Amino acid sequence: MIANYLTSIAGALSFDRSLSRRVLQEVEDHLWEVVAADPTGNRVEAERRAIASFGDPHVIAAQFAIVSLARQMRRVGMAVVLVVAGVFLLMKARVAWYAATQWTMSDEMKAMGGIVVSIDRFSFWLSVVLGIGCFAYVLGNGNLQAFGPAYRKQLARFILLCTTAAGALVISVISDGVLTALQLLGTELCTGSLVPIVSMAIEIACAGVLAFQIRGVAQRMTSTMALLKTDFDAAGVAAHGPP
């Protein structure tokens, strides 16, 4: 019976193998502890009572999925802040390098560069504000681990904040790339050119990592909401965390 119970949980959490393994180990250990402590000595009845006291396997899976999703959302909120800060430091380092080497943009490119700089500044500071908003949102909403009427709206707001912050950051990184190209245009590539080129490569990598993480949490949200819809909507059950 315990093996069948664990199989049901594993099936419900099939969208996340790592989470499934952790949950199965924890649930299995708990169930066998209850069976071992049963005073009747009847193993079959002890297993039945242990399973009955633990609850419906799909509800248990949904509860663990909610907790895991909340933790991932916090990690993504932190990642948004760290990536934005990293991009800011790279931008400042590149500007400092230009100043130290007296590397200036050609007069023909300055007019276009001014327009790109305006776009860059607006999009970057927008990403800063939204990034802080993402982090503050997950910290200020302790009930993100509880399924209720407002749960879907909370998830939608978080994804909107993160996606908009990442979009603004991508625009800023693209603007940085354009500015770097304008700065290097008409000059011979040398060892000094590696500083702006490498810093731009790191910026692009940071933006890519952030986009990948946001995509991952969005996919996790979709799977978790599908699990909640299947197992809670019909029964009208509210999940408040694993036992």
C-alpha positions as a Markdown table, in Angstrom:
| # | Residue | x | y | z |
|---|---|---|---|---|
| 1 | Met | 0.0 | 0.0 | 0.0 |
| 2 | Ile | 2.8 | 2.4 | 0.8 |
| 3 | Ala | 4.5 | 1.7 | -2.5 |
| 4 | Asn | 1.2 | 2.4 | -4.4 |
| 5 | Tyr | 0.8 | 5.6 | -2.3 |
| 6 | Leu | 4.3 | 6.8 | -3.2 |
| 7 | Thr | 3.7 | 6.0 | -6.9 |
| 8 | Ser | 0.6 | 8.2 | -6.9 |
| 9 | Ile | 2.6 | 11.1 | -5.4 |
| 10 | Ala | 5.4 | 10.5 | -7.9 |
| 11 | Gly | 2.9 | 10.7 | -10.8 |
| 12 | Ala | 1.5 | 14.0 | -9.6 |
| 13 | Leu | 5.0 | 15.5 | -9.3 |
| 14 | Ser | 6.3 | 14.0 | -12.5 |
| 15 | Phe | 6.9 | 17.6 | -13.9 |
| 16 | Asp | 9.8 | 18.0 | -11.4 |
| 17 | Arg | 11.9 | 14.9 | -10.8 |
| 18 | Ser | 14.2 | 16.6 | -8.2 |
| 19 | Leu | 11.2 | 17.7 | -6.1 |
| 20 | Ser | 9.5 | 14.3 | -6.6 |
| 21 | Arg | 12.6 | 12.4 | -5.2 |
| 22 | Arg | 12.8 | 14.7 | -2.2 |
| 23 | Val | 9.1 | 14.4 | -1.4 |
| 24 | Leu | 9.1 | 10.6 | -1.9 |
| 25 | Gln | 12.0 | 10.2 | 0.5 |
| 26 | Glu | 10.4 | 12.4 | 3.2 |
| 27 | Val | 7.0 | 10.8 | 2.9 |
| 28 | Glu | 8.3 | 7.3 | 2.8 |
| 29 | Asp | 10.4 | 7.8 | 5.9 |
| 30 | His | 7.5 | 9.3 | 7.8 |
| 31 | Leu | 5.1 | 6.5 | 6.8 |
| 32 | Trp | 7.5 | 3.7 | 7.9 |
| 33 | Glu | 8.1 | 5.5 | 11.2 |
| 34 | Val | 4.4 | 5.5 | 11.8 |
| 35 | Val | 4.1 | 1.8 | 10.8 |
| 36 | Ala | 7.0 | 0.9 | 13.1 |
| 37 | Ala | 5.4 | 2.7 | 16.0 |
| 38 | Asp | 2.0 | 1.1 | 15.6 |
| 39 | Pro | 1.2 | -0.9 | 18.7 |
| 40 | Thr | -1.2 | -3.5 | 17.1 |
| 41 | Gly | 1.5 | -5.5 | 15.3 |
| 42 | Asn | -0.7 | -5.8 | 12.2 |
| 43 | Arg | 1.5 | -4.4 | 9.4 |
| 44 | Val | -1.3 | -4.2 | 6.8 |
| 45 | Glu | -3.6 | -2.3 | 9.1 |
| 46 | Ala | -0.7 | -0.2 | 10.3 |
| 47 | Glu | 0.1 | 0.8 | 6.7 |
| 48 | Arg | -3.6 | 1.6 | 6.0 |
| 49 | Arg | -3.9 | 3.8 | 9.1 |
| 50 | Ala | -0.6 | 5.6 | 8.3 |
| 51 | Ile | -1.7 | 6.4 | 4.8 |
| 52 | Ala | -5.2 | 7.4 | 5.9 |
| 53 | Ser | -3.7 | 9.8 | 8.5 |
| 54 | Phe | -1.3 | 11.3 | 6.0 |
| 55 | Gly | -4.0 | 12.3 | 3.5 |
| 56 | Asp | -4.8 | 12.1 | -0.2 |
| 57 | Pro | -1.6 | 11.6 | -2.2 |
| 58 | His | -2.5 | 14.2 | -4.9 |
| 59 | Val | -3.3 | 16.8 | -2.2 |
| 60 | Ile | 0.0 | 16.1 | -0.5 |
| 61 | Ala | 1.8 | 16.5 | -3.8 |
| 62 | Ala | 0.1 | 19.8 | -4.5 |
| 63 | Gln | 1.0 | 21.1 | -1.1 |
| 64 | Phe | 4.7 | 20.3 | -1.5 |
| 65 | Ala | 4.6 | 21.8 | -5.1 |
| 66 | Ile | 3.2 | 25.1 | -3.7 |
| 67 | Val | 6.0 | 25.3 | -1.1 |
| 68 | Ser | 8.7 | 24.5 | -3.7 |
| 69 | Leu | 7.2 | 27.1 | -6.1 |
| 70 | Ala | 7.3 | 29.8 | -3.4 |
| 71 | Arg | 11.0 | 29.0 | -2.7 |
| 72 | Gln | 11.8 | 29.2 | -6.4 |
| 73 | Met | 10.0 | 32.5 | -6.7 |
| 74 | Arg | 12.2 | 33.9 | -3.9 |
| 75 | Arg | 15.3 | 32.7 | -5.7 |
| 76 | Val | 14.2 | 34.3 | -8.9 |
| 77 | Gly | 13.4 | 37.6 | -7.1 |
| 78 | Met | 16.9 | 37.6 | -5.7 |
| 79 | Ala | 18.4 | 36.7 | -9.1 |
| 80 | Val | 16.7 | 39.7 | -10.7 |
| 81 | Val | 18.2 | 42.1 | -8.2 |
| 82 | Leu | 21.7 | 40.5 | -8.5 |
| 83 | Val | 21.7 | 40.5 | -12.3 |
| 84 | Val | 20.6 | 44.1 | -12.5 |
| 85 | Ala | 23.3 | 45.1 | -10.0 |
| 86 | Gly | 25.9 | 43.1 | -12.0 |
| 87 | Val | 25.0 | 44.8 | -15.2 |
| 88 | Phe | 25.2 | 48.2 | -13.5 |
| 89 | Leu | 28.7 | 47.4 | -12.3 |
| 90 | Leu | 29.8 | 46.2 | -15.8 |
| 91 | Met | 28.4 | 49.4 | -17.3 |
| 92 | Lys | 30.3 | 51.6 | -14.9 |
| 93 | Ala | 33.5 | 49.6 | -15.4 |
| 94 | Arg | 33.2 | 50.1 | -19.1 |
| 95 | Val | 32.7 | 53.8 | -18.8 |
| 96 | Ala | 35.6 | 54.1 | -16.4 |
| 97 | Trp | 37.8 | 52.2 | -18.9 |
| 98 | Tyr | 36.8 | 54.6 | -21.7 |
| 99 | Ala | 37.7 | 57.6 | -19.4 |
| 100 | Ala | 41.0 | 56.1 | -18.3 |
| 101 | Thr | 42.1 | 55.3 | -21.8 |
| 102 | Gln | 40.6 | 58.5 | -23.2 |
| 103 | Trp | 38.6 | 56.4 | -25.7 |
| 104 | Thr | 35.9 | 58.7 | -27.1 |
| 105 | Met | 33.2 | 58.1 | -29.7 |
| 106 | Ser | 33.7 | 59.6 | -33.1 |
| 107 | Asp | 31.9 | 62.8 | -33.9 |
| 108 | Glu | 29.8 | 61.1 | -36.6 |
| 109 | Met | 28.4 | 58.7 | -34.1 |
| 110 | Lys | 27.7 | 61.0 | -31.1 |
| 111 | Ala | 24.2 | 62.1 | -32.3 |
| 112 | Met | 23.1 | 58.5 | -32.6 |
| 113 | Gly | 24.9 | 57.6 | -29.4 |
| 114 | Gly | 23.0 | 60.3 | -27.5 |
| 115 | Ile | 19.7 | 58.7 | -28.5 |
| 116 | Val | 20.8 | 55.2 | -27.6 |
| 117 | Val | 22.1 | 56.5 | -24.2 |
| 118 | Ser | 18.7 | 57.9 | -23.4 |
| 119 | Ile | 17.0 | 54.6 | -24.2 |
| 120 | Asp | 19.7 | 52.8 | -22.2 |
| 121 | Arg | 19.2 | 54.9 | -19.1 |
| 122 | Phe | 15.4 | 54.7 | -19.1 |
| 123 | Ser | 15.3 | 51.0 | -19.7 |
| 124 | Phe | 18.0 | 50.3 | -17.1 |
| 125 | Trp | 16.4 | 52.3 | -14.3 |
| 126 | Leu | 13.1 | 50.8 | -15.1 |
| 127 | Ser | 14.6 | 47.3 | -14.7 |
| 128 | Val | 16.1 | 48.5 | -11.3 |
| 129 | Val | 12.7 | 49.6 | -10.0 |
| 130 | Leu | 10.9 | 46.5 | -11.3 |
| 131 | Gly | 13.6 | 44.3 | -10.0 |
| 132 | Ile | 13.4 | 45.7 | -6.5 |
| 133 | Gly | 9.6 | 45.3 | -6.9 |
| 134 | Cys | 10.0 | 41.6 | -7.7 |
| 135 | Phe | 12.1 | 41.0 | -4.6 |
| 136 | Ala | 9.9 | 43.0 | -2.3 |
| 137 | Tyr | 6.8 | 41.3 | -3.6 |
| 138 | Val | 7.9 | 37.8 | -2.7 |
| 139 | Leu | 9.3 | 38.9 | 0.6 |
| 140 | Gly | 6.1 | 40.8 | 1.5 |
| 141 | Asn | 3.7 | 38.1 | 0.5 |
| 142 | Gly | 4.1 | 35.3 | 3.1 |
| 143 | Asn | 0.9 | 33.7 | 1.9 |
| 144 | Leu | 2.3 | 32.7 | -1.4 |
| 145 | Gln | 2.5 | 29.2 | 0.0 |
| 146 | Ala | -1.2 | 29.1 | 0.6 |
| 147 | Phe | -3.7 | 28.2 | -2.1 |
| 148 | Gly | -6.7 | 30.5 | -2.1 |
| 149 | Pro | -8.8 | 32.8 | -4.2 |
| 150 | Ala | -6.0 | 35.3 | -4.6 |
| 151 | Tyr | -3.3 | 32.8 | -5.3 |
| 152 | Arg | -3.5 | 32.9 | -9.1 |
| 153 | Lys | -3.5 | 36.7 | -9.1 |
| 154 | Gln | -0.4 | 36.7 | -6.9 |
| 155 | Leu | 1.4 | 34.4 | -9.3 |
| 156 | Ala | 0.4 | 36.4 | -12.3 |
| 157 | Arg | 1.6 | 39.7 | -10.7 |
| 158 | Phe | 5.0 | 38.1 | -9.9 |
| 159 | Ile | 5.5 | 36.8 | -13.4 |
| 160 | Leu | 4.5 | 40.2 | -14.9 |
| 161 | Leu | 6.9 | 42.0 | -12.7 |
| 162 | Cys | 9.8 | 39.7 | -13.4 |
| 163 | Thr | 9.1 | 39.5 | -17.2 |
| 164 | Thr | 8.9 | 43.3 | -17.5 |
| 165 | Ala | 12.0 | 43.8 | -15.4 |
| 166 | Ala | 13.9 | 41.2 | -17.6 |
| 167 | Gly | 12.5 | 42.8 | -20.8 |
| 168 | Ala | 13.7 | 46.3 | -19.7 |
| 169 | Leu | 17.1 | 44.8 | -18.8 |
| 170 | Val | 17.4 | 43.2 | -22.2 |
| 171 | Ile | 16.6 | 46.5 | -23.9 |
| 172 | Ser | 19.3 | 48.1 | -21.8 |
| 173 | Val | 21.8 | 45.4 | -22.6 |
| 174 | Ile | 21.0 | 45.7 | -26.3 |
| 175 | Ser | 21.5 | 49.5 | -26.0 |
| 176 | Asp | 24.9 | 48.9 | -24.3 |
| 177 | Gly | 25.8 | 46.6 | -27.2 |
| 178 | Val | 24.9 | 49.3 | -29.7 |
| 179 | Leu | 26.9 | 51.9 | -27.8 |
| 180 | Thr | 29.9 | 49.6 | -27.6 |
| 181 | Ala | 29.7 | 49.0 | -31.3 |
| 182 | Leu | 29.6 | 52.7 | -32.0 |
| 183 | Gln | 32.5 | 53.3 | -29.6 |
| 184 | Leu | 34.6 | 50.6 | -31.4 |
| 185 | Leu | 33.5 | 51.6 | -34.9 |
| 186 | Gly | 36.3 | 53.0 | -37.0 |
| 187 | Thr | 39.0 | 51.9 | -34.6 |
| 188 | Glu | 41.4 | 49.1 | -34.9 |
| 189 | Leu | 40.9 | 46.1 | -32.7 |
| 190 | Cys | 43.6 | 45.8 | -30.1 |
| 191 | Thr | 44.1 | 44.3 | -26.6 |
| 192 | Gly | 42.3 | 47.3 | -25.1 |
| 193 | Ser | 39.2 | 46.4 | -27.1 |
| 194 | Leu | 38.8 | 43.2 | -25.1 |
| 195 | Val | 37.6 | 45.1 | -22.0 |
| 196 | Pro | 34.4 | 46.5 | -23.6 |
| 197 | Ile | 33.9 | 43.3 | -25.7 |
| 198 | Val | 34.3 | 40.9 | -22.7 |
| 199 | Ser | 32.2 | 43.1 | -20.4 |
| 200 | Met | 29.4 | 43.1 | -23.1 |
| 201 | Ala | 29.6 | 39.3 | -23.4 |
| 202 | Ile | 29.2 | 39.0 | -19.6 |
| 203 | Glu | 26.2 | 41.4 | -19.7 |
| 204 | Ile | 24.6 | 39.3 | -22.4 |
| 205 | Ala | 25.2 | 36.1 | -20.4 |
| 206 | Cys | 23.7 | 37.6 | -17.3 |
| 207 | Ala | 20.6 | 38.7 | -19.1 |
| 208 | Gly | 20.3 | 35.2 | -20.7 |
| 209 | Val | 20.6 | 33.4 | -17.3 |
| 210 | Leu | 17.9 | 35.7 | -15.9 |
| 211 | Ala | 15.6 | 35.0 | -18.8 |
| 212 | Phe | 16.2 | 31.3 | -18.4 |
| 213 | Gln | 15.3 | 31.4 | -14.7 |
| 214 | Ile | 12.2 | 33.4 | -15.3 |
| 215 | Arg | 11.1 | 30.9 | -18.0 |
| 216 | Gly | 11.8 | 28.0 | -15.5 |
| 217 | Val | 9.6 | 29.5 | -12.8 |
| 218 | Ala | 6.9 | 30.3 | -15.3 |
| 219 | Gln | 6.8 | 26.6 | -16.4 |
| 220 | Arg | 6.8 | 25.5 | -12.8 |
| 221 | Met | 3.8 | 27.8 | -12.1 |
| 222 | Thr | 1.9 | 26.3 | -15.0 |
| 223 | Ser | 2.5 | 22.8 | -13.8 |
| 224 | Thr | 1.7 | 23.6 | -10.2 |
| 225 | Met | -1.5 | 25.4 | -11.2 |
| 226 | Ala | -2.5 | 22.4 | -13.4 |
| 227 | Leu | -2.0 | 20.1 | -10.4 |
| 228 | Leu | -4.0 | 22.4 | -8.1 |
| 229 | Lys | -6.8 | 22.7 | -10.6 |
| 230 | Thr | -7.0 | 18.9 | -11.0 |
| 231 | Asp | -6.8 | 18.1 | -7.3 |
| 232 | Phe | -8.4 | 21.0 | -5.5 |
| 233 | Asp | -11.0 | 22.7 | -7.7 |
| 234 | Ala | -13.4 | 19.8 | -7.8 |
| 235 | Ala | -13.0 | 19.0 | -4.1 |
| 236 | Gly | -12.8 | 22.6 | -2.9 |
| 237 | Val | -9.8 | 21.8 | -0.7 |
| 238 | Ala | -7.4 | 24.6 | 0.4 |
| 239 | Ala | -3.8 | 23.7 | 0.8 |
| 240 | His | -1.9 | 25.3 | 3.7 |
| 241 | Gly | 1.5 | 23.5 | 3.6 |
| 242 | Pro | 2.7 | 19.9 | 4.0 |
| 243 | Pro | 2.2 | 18.1 | 7.3 |
